[in-house]
Amino acid sequence: MNIDKFYNDMLDIMEWVNVEEQKVTKMLQEQGVPLDVMNDNYEEYAYILEERDRRMADMKEKYNIKD
């Protein structure tokens, strides 16, 4: 396994998650949703987590990682 490629792929996923969470948080703030009630129950956040999990599963397959 090319550890540098693996590491860069992992960073890409985490960066995507961070950017998307910031977008959703900003959108919810603009709608007046208080920060203390923003959580994974919002559909927008759920999508980010589902997409993250899908991308991680793709990485496991790509790099042949076993549980």
C-alpha distances in whole Angstrom, upper triangle without the diagonal:
4,6,9,8,8,11,13,13,14,16,18,18,20,22,23,24,26,28,29,30,32,34,35,36,38,39,41,42,44,45,47,44,44,41,42,42,39,36,33,37,37,36,34,32,31,30,27,26,26,24,21,21,20,18,16,16,15,12,12,12,10,7,9,10,13,16
4,6,5,6,9,10,11,12,14,16,17,19,20,21,23,25,26,27,29,31,32,34,35,37,38,39,41,43,44,45,43,43,40,41,41,38,36,33,37,37,35,34,31,31,30,27,26,26,24,21,21,21,18,16,17,16,12,13,14,11,9,12,13,16,19
4,5,5,6,9,10,10,12,14,15,16,18,20,21,22,24,26,27,29,30,32,33,35,36,37,39,41,42,43,41,41,37,38,39,36,33,31,35,35,34,32,30,29,28,25,24,25,23,20,20,20,17,15,17,16,12,13,15,12,10,13,12,16,18
4,5,5,6,9,10,11,12,14,15,16,18,20,21,22,24,26,27,29,30,31,33,35,36,37,39,41,42,40,40,37,38,38,35,33,31,35,34,34,31,29,29,28,25,24,25,23,20,21,21,18,16,18,17,13,15,17,14,12,15,15,19,21
4,5,5,6,9,10,10,12,14,15,17,19,20,21,23,24,26,27,29,30,32,33,35,36,38,39,41,39,39,36,37,37,34,32,30,33,33,32,29,27,27,26,23,23,23,20,18,19,18,15,14,16,14,11,13,14,11,10,13,14,18,20
4,5,5,6,9,10,11,12,14,16,17,19,20,21,23,25,26,27,29,31,32,33,35,37,38,39,37,37,34,35,35,32,29,27,30,30,29,27,25,25,24,21,20,20,18,15,16,16,13,11,13,12,8,10,12,9,8,11,11,15,16
4,5,5,6,9,10,11,12,14,15,16,18,20,21,23,24,26,27,29,30,32,33,35,36,37,35,35,32,33,33,30,28,26,30,30,29,27,24,25,23,20,20,21,18,15,16,17,14,12,15,14,11,12,15,13,11,14,13,17,18
4,5,5,6,9,10,10,12,14,15,16,18,20,21,23,24,26,27,29,30,31,33,35,36,34,34,31,33,33,30,28,26,30,29,28,26,24,24,23,19,19,20,18,15,17,17,13,13,16,14,11,14,16,13,13,16,16,19,21
4,5,5,6,9,10,11,13,14,16,17,19,20,21,23,24,26,27,29,30,32,33,35,33,33,30,32,32,28,26,24,27,27,26,23,21,22,20,17,17,17,14,12,14,13,10,9,12,11,8,11,13,10,11,14,14,17,19
4,5,5,6,9,10,11,12,14,16,17,19,20,21,23,25,26,27,29,31,32,33,31,31,28,29,29,26,23,21,25,25,24,22,19,20,18,15,15,16,13,10,12,13,9,8,11,11,8,11,13,12,11,14,13,16,17
4,5,5,6,8,10,10,12,14,15,16,18,20,21,22,24,26,27,29,30,31,30,30,26,28,28,25,23,22,25,25,24,21,19,20,19,15,15,17,15,12,14,15,12,11,15,14,12,14,17,15,15,18,17,20,20
4,6,5,6,9,10,11,12,14,15,17,18,20,21,23,24,26,27,29,30,29,29,26,28,28,24,23,21,24,23,23,20,18,19,17,14,15,16,13,11,13,14,10,11,14,13,11,15,17,15,15,18,18,21,22
4,5,5,6,9,10,11,12,14,16,17,18,20,21,23,24,26,27,29,27,27,24,26,25,22,20,18,21,20,19,17,15,16,14,11,11,12,9,7,10,10,7,8,11,11,10,13,15,14,15,17,17,19,19
4,5,5,6,9,10,11,12,14,15,16,18,20,21,22,24,26,27,25,25,22,23,23,20,18,17,20,19,19,17,14,15,14,11,11,13,11,8,11,13,10,10,14,14,13,15,18,17,17,20,18,21,20
4,5,5,6,9,10,11,12,14,15,17,18,20,21,23,25,26,24,24,21,23,24,20,19,18,21,20,20,17,15,17,15,12,13,15,13,11,14,15,12,13,17,16,15,18,20,19,20,22,21,24,24
4,5,5,6,9,10,11,12,14,15,17,18,20,21,23,24,23,24,21,23,23,19,18,17,20,18,17,14,13,14,12,9,11,13,10,9,12,13,10,12,15,15,14,18,19,19,20,22,22,24,24
4,6,5,6,9,10,11,12,14,15,16,18,20,21,22,20,21,18,20,19,16,14,13,16,15,15,12,10,11,10,7,8,10,9,7,10,12,11,12,15,15,15,18,20,20,21,23,21,23,23
4,6,5,6,9,10,10,12,14,15,16,18,20,21,19,19,16,18,19,15,14,14,17,16,16,13,11,14,13,9,11,14,12,11,14,16,14,15,18,19,18,21,23,23,23,26,24,26,25
4,6,5,6,9,10,11,12,14,15,17,19,20,19,20,17,20,20,16,16,16,18,16,16,13,12,15,13,10,13,15,13,12,16,17,15,17,20,20,20,22,25,24,25,27,26,29,28
4,5,5,6,9,10,11,12,14,15,17,19,17,18,16,19,18,14,14,13,15,13,13,9,9,11,10,7,10,12,11,11,14,15,14,16,19,19,19,22,24,24,25,27,26,28,27
4,5,5,6,9,10,10,12,14,15,16,15,15,13,15,15,11,10,10,13,11,12,9,7,10,10,7,10,13,12,11,15,16,16,17,20,21,21,23,25,25,26,29,27,29,27
4,5,5,6,9,10,10,12,14,15,14,15,12,15,15,12,13,13,16,14,15,11,10,14,14,11,13,16,15,15,18,20,19,20,23,24,24,26,28,28,29,31,30,32,31
4,6,5,6,9,10,11,13,14,14,15,14,17,16,13,14,14,16,13,13,10,10,14,13,11,14,16,15,15,19,20,19,21,24,24,24,27,29,29,30,32,31,33,32
4,5,5,6,8,10,11,12,11,13,11,14,13,10,11,11,12,9,10,7,7,11,11,9,12,15,14,15,18,19,19,21,23,24,25,27,29,29,31,33,31,33,31
4,5,5,6,9,10,11,9,10,8,11,11,8,10,11,13,10,12,9,9,13,13,12,14,17,17,17,20,22,22,23,25,27,27,29,31,31,32,34,33,34,33
4,5,5,6,9,10,10,11,10,14,14,11,13,15,16,13,15,12,12,16,16,15,17,20,19,20,23,24,24,25,28,29,29,31,34,33,35,37,35,37,36
4,5,5,6,9,9,11,11,15,14,11,13,15,15,12,13,10,11,15,15,14,17,19,19,20,23,24,24,26,28,29,30,32,34,34,35,37,36,38,36
4,5,5,6,5,8,9,12,10,8,11,13,13,10,11,10,11,14,15,15,17,19,20,20,23,24,25,26,29,30,31,33,35,35,36,38,37,38,36
4,5,5,5,7,7,11,11,9,12,15,15,13,15,13,14,17,18,17,20,22,22,23,26,27,27,29,31,32,33,35,37,37,38,40,39,40,38
4,5,7,10,11,14,14,12,16,18,18,15,16,14,16,19,19,19,22,24,24,25,28,29,29,31,33,34,35,37,39,39,40,42,41,42,41
4,6,9,11,14,13,12,15,17,16,13,15,13,15,18,19,19,21,23,24,25,27,29,29,31,33,34,35,37,39,39,41,43,41,42,41
4,6,9,12,11,11,14,17,16,14,16,15,16,19,21,21,23,25,26,26,29,31,31,32,35,36,37,39,41,41,43,44,43,44,42
4,6,9,7,7,11,14,13,11,14,13,14,16,18,18,20,22,23,24,26,28,29,30,32,34,34,36,38,39,40,42,40,41,39
4,5,6,7,10,14,14,13,16,15,15,18,20,20,21,24,25,25,27,29,30,30,33,35,35,36,39,40,41,42,40,41,38
4,5,5,9,12,13,12,16,15,13,17,19,18,19,22,23,22,24,27,27,28,30,32,32,34,36,37,38,39,37,38,36
4,6,8,12,13,13,16,16,15,17,20,19,19,22,24,23,25,28,28,28,31,33,33,34,37,38,38,39,37,37,35
4,6,10,9,10,13,14,13,15,18,17,18,20,22,22,23,26,27,27,29,32,32,33,36,37,38,39,36,37,34
4,7,8,7,11,10,9,12,14,14,14,17,19,19,20,23,24,24,26,28,29,30,33,34,34,36,33,34,32
4,5,6,10,10,7,9,12,12,12,14,16,16,17,20,21,21,23,26,26,27,30,31,32,33,30,31,28
4,5,7,8,5,6,9,9,8,11,13,13,14,17,18,18,20,22,23,24,26,28,29,30,27,28,25
4,6,8,7,7,10,11,11,12,15,16,16,19,21,21,22,25,26,27,29,30,31,32,30,30,28
4,5,5,6,9,10,11,12,15,16,17,19,20,21,23,25,26,27,29,30,32,33,31,31,29
4,5,5,6,9,10,10,12,14,15,16,18,20,21,23,24,26,27,28,30,31,30,30,29
4,5,5,7,9,10,11,13,15,16,17,19,20,21,23,25,26,27,29,30,29,30,29
4,5,5,6,9,10,11,12,14,15,17,18,20,21,23,25,26,27,28,27,27,26
4,5,5,6,9,10,11,12,14,15,17,18,20,21,23,24,26,27,25,25,24
4,5,5,6,8,10,10,12,14,15,16,18,20,21,22,24,25,24,25,24
4,5,5,6,9,10,10,12,14,15,16,18,20,21,22,24,23,24,23
4,5,5,6,9,10,10,12,14,15,16,18,20,21,22,20,21,20
4,5,5,6,9,10,11,12,14,15,17,18,20,21,19,20,19
4,5,5,6,9,10,11,12,14,15,16,18,20,19,20,20
4,5,5,6,9,10,11,12,14,15,16,18,17,18,17
4,5,5,6,9,10,10,12,14,15,16,14,15,14
4,5,5,6,9,10,11,12,14,15,14,16,15
4,5,5,6,9,10,10,12,14,13,16,16
4,5,5,6,9,10,11,12,11,12,12
4,5,5,6,9,10,10,9,11,11
4,5,5,6,9,10,10,12,14
4,5,5,6,8,8,11,13
4,6,5,6,5,7,9
4,6,5,6,9,11
4,6,8,11,14
4,6,9,12
4,6,10
4,7
4
